[in-house]
Amino acid sequence: MTANQQGFVVVTTTHESEEQARSLAAEVVRERLAACAQVYPVRSVYWWEGEVQDAEEWRIDLKTRAELADRLAGFVAGRHSYQTPEVIAVPVVAGSPSYLAWVAEETAG
């Protein structure tokens, strides 16, 4: 593992259905805004409209360069069905040099 020198992030969002999540993941990767997207089920408990909600959602983790995070967030928000979608970026502090090189290559324009 090496320290993240170039700046990479994992951008996370959720969707209410697997179909929507997989579709969004494919769009993001096709646009080269992320090198990879992982889609998996999660259970979310959150405060919304004055009460605690409990819902099954589909989480999408998108691996990309930090410099694309804002553009990726706008892309996701513009195609999302939620009024207030989760779109957060977490910095990658270390990673396999070959994997990070692959992420850089796959998102390089």
TORKOL-4160 file (C-alpha; in steps of 0.2 Angstrom, whole numbers, padded with zeros to 4 digits, m for minus):
109
<pt num="1" X="0000" Y="0000" Z="0000"/>
<pt num="2" X="0006" Y="0017" Z="m0004"/>
<pt num="3" X="0000" Y="0034" Z="0002"/>
<pt num="4" X="m0013" Y="0043" Z="m0010"/>
<pt num="5" X="m0002" Y="0056" Z="m0019"/>
<pt num="6" X="m0013" Y="0060" Z="m0033"/>
<pt num="7" X="m0030" Y="0062" Z="m0024"/>
<pt num="8" X="m0043" Y="0049" Z="m0025"/>
<pt num="9" X="m0060" Y="0048" Z="m0017"/>
<pt num="10" X="m0074" Y="0036" Z="m0015"/>
<pt num="11" X="m0091" Y="0044" Z="m0019"/>
<pt num="12" X="m0106" Y="0036" Z="m0011"/>
<pt num="13" X="m0124" Y="0038" Z="m0015"/>
<pt num="14" X="m0140" Y="0027" Z="m0012"/>
<pt num="15" X="m0155" Y="0023" Z="m0022"/>
<pt num="16" X="m0172" Y="0016" Z="m0018"/>
<pt num="17" X="m0171" Y="0001" Z="m0030"/>
<pt num="18" X="m0157" Y="m0010" Z="m0037"/>
<pt num="19" X="m0162" Y="m0006" Z="m0055"/>
<pt num="20" X="m0160" Y="0013" Z="m0052"/>
<pt num="21" X="m0144" Y="0010" Z="m0043"/>
<pt num="22" X="m0136" Y="m0001" Z="m0057"/>
<pt num="23" X="m0142" Y="0011" Z="m0070"/>
<pt num="24" X="m0134" Y="0026" Z="m0062"/>
<pt num="25" X="m0118" Y="0016" Z="m0059"/>
<pt num="26" X="m0117" Y="0011" Z="m0077"/>
<pt num="27" X="m0120" Y="0029" Z="m0083"/>
<pt num="28" X="m0106" Y="0036" Z="m0071"/>
<pt num="29" X="m0094" Y="0023" Z="m0077"/>
<pt num="30" X="m0099" Y="0025" Z="m0095"/>
<pt num="31" X="m0096" Y="0044" Z="m0094"/>
<pt num="32" X="m0078" Y="0040" Z="m0086"/>
<pt num="33" X="m0083" Y="0050" Z="m0070"/>
<pt num="34" X="m0078" Y="0034" Z="m0060"/>
<pt num="35" X="m0067" Y="0019" Z="m0064"/>
<pt num="36" X="m0078" Y="0007" Z="m0054"/>
<pt num="37" X="m0095" Y="0006" Z="m0046"/>
<pt num="38" X="m0100" Y="m0006" Z="m0033"/>
<pt num="39" X="m0119" Y="m0008" Z="m0029"/>
<pt num="40" X="m0125" Y="m0018" Z="m0014"/>
<pt num="41" X="m0141" Y="m0018" Z="m0003"/>
<pt num="42" X="m0141" Y="m0008" Z="0014"/>
<pt num="43" X="m0153" Y="m0004" Z="0027"/>
<pt num="44" X="m0155" Y="0014" Z="0031"/>
<pt num="45" X="m0163" Y="0022" Z="0047"/>
<pt num="46" X="m0164" Y="0041" Z="0045"/>
<pt num="47" X="m0175" Y="0056" Z="0051"/>
<pt num="48" X="m0186" Y="0062" Z="0037"/>
<pt num="49" X="m0202" Y="0072" Z="0036"/>
<pt num="50" X="m0204" Y="0073" Z="0055"/>
<pt num="51" X="m0201" Y="0055" Z="0059"/>
<pt num="52" X="m0189" Y="0040" Z="0059"/>
<pt num="53" X="m0188" Y="0031" Z="0043"/>
<pt num="54" X="m0182" Y="0013" Z="0040"/>
<pt num="55" X="m0179" Y="0008" Z="0022"/>
<pt num="56" X="m0170" Y="m0004" Z="0011"/>
<pt num="57" X="m0159" Y="0005" Z="m0001"/>
<pt num="58" X="m0145" Y="0001" Z="m0013"/>
<pt num="59" X="m0128" Y="0009" Z="m0010"/>
<pt num="60" X="m0117" Y="0014" Z="m0024"/>
<pt num="61" X="m0098" Y="0017" Z="m0021"/>
<pt num="62" X="m0089" Y="0026" Z="m0035"/>
<pt num="63" X="m0070" Y="0026" Z="m0036"/>
<pt num="64" X="m0063" Y="0041" Z="m0044"/>
<pt num="65" X="m0050" Y="0055" Z="m0044"/>
<pt num="66" X="m0053" Y="0069" Z="m0031"/>
<pt num="67" X="m0053" Y="0082" Z="m0045"/>
<pt num="68" X="m0069" Y="0074" Z="m0052"/>
<pt num="69" X="m0079" Y="0074" Z="m0036"/>
<pt num="70" X="m0089" Y="0090" Z="m0039"/>
<pt num="71" X="m0093" Y="0085" Z="m0057"/>
<pt num="72" X="m0098" Y="0068" Z="m0052"/>
<pt num="73" X="m0109" Y="0074" Z="m0038"/>
<pt num="74" X="m0118" Y="0086" Z="m0050"/>
<pt num="75" X="m0120" Y="0071" Z="m0062"/>
<pt num="76" X="m0128" Y="0060" Z="m0049"/>
<pt num="77" X="m0139" Y="0074" Z="m0042"/>
<pt num="78" X="m0146" Y="0078" Z="m0059"/>
<pt num="79" X="m0151" Y="0060" Z="m0062"/>
<pt num="80" X="m0157" Y="0056" Z="m0044"/>
<pt num="81" X="m0175" Y="0053" Z="m0039"/>
<pt num="82" X="m0173" Y="0058" Z="m0021"/>
<pt num="83" X="m0177" Y="0076" Z="m0016"/>
<pt num="84" X="m0161" Y="0076" Z="m0005"/>
<pt num="85" X="m0149" Y="0062" Z="m0011"/>
<pt num="86" X="m0134" Y="0057" Z="m0002"/>
<pt num="87" X="m0118" Y="0061" Z="m0011"/>
<pt num="88" X="m0103" Y="0061" Z="m0001"/>
<pt num="89" X="m0084" Y="0059" Z="m0005"/>
<pt num="90" X="m0072" Y="0050" Z="0007"/>
<pt num="91" X="m0053" Y="0052" Z="0003"/>
<pt num="92" X="m0043" Y="0037" Z="0000"/>
<pt num="93" X="m0028" Y="0039" Z="0011"/>
<pt num="94" X="m0018" Y="0024" Z="0004"/>
<pt num="95" X="m0020" Y="0010" Z="m0009"/>
<pt num="96" X="m0012" Y="m0002" Z="m0021"/>
<pt num="97" X="m0002" Y="0008" Z="m0033"/>
<pt num="98" X="m0008" Y="m0002" Z="m0048"/>
<pt num="99" X="m0026" Y="0000" Z="m0043"/>
<pt num="100" X="m0024" Y="0018" Z="m0041"/>
<pt num="101" X="m0015" Y="0020" Z="m0057"/>
<pt num="102" X="m0030" Y="0010" Z="m0065"/>
<pt num="103" X="m0043" Y="0022" Z="m0057"/>
<pt num="104" X="m0033" Y="0037" Z="m0064"/>
<pt num="105" X="m0031" Y="0029" Z="m0081"/>
<pt num="106" X="m0050" Y="0025" Z="m0083"/>
<pt num="107" X="m0055" Y="0042" Z="m0078"/>
<pt num="108" X="m0043" Y="0052" Z="m0088"/>
<pt num="109" X="m0054" Y="0060" Z="m0100"/>
